[in-house]
Each structure stands twice: as structure tokens, then as C-alpha cells.
């Protein structure tokens, strides 16, 4: 059975993107959005490897993200 991991993403006061998982104890950040995505992938791999005791690199779960765009300035 596939598990979907949902993240809430916002931009912190320091300009970093911050993501927290709804169903796992994961909070991570990245200076760029690409950095954040890489950190999310790594955090999920570590979390689920620890949970299941198995390597899940080939069974990465789908990720759903909700972003808060309220901090984005309009030109």
C-alpha cells in the first residue's frame, strides 16, 4: 500500500523555505525550493528507513505539498 506524505511549506522570516510533514515527525528547510525538495526526500528516506528497518530508496512514497504564498510580494 502506498502512503502519501503531505507537507505544509512556508517561507520563514530568514528567507528559508520550511516544510513540515503532517503524518511523520519531519521538519526540514532549504535556502532554495530545490534545496528544500532534496532535504524533504532525504528526511523521508531516513525517517522511513528508521521506521521499517528496510531501505526504501526504490519505493519512495508520493509527496503532496501545500504552500503558503501569502508572503510573496506582487510587483
Buried (B, 14 or more C-beta within 10 A) or exposed (E): EEEEBBBBBBBEEEEBBBBBBEEBEBEBBBEEEEBBBEBBBEBBBEBBEEEEEEEBEEEEEEBEEEBEEEEEEEE
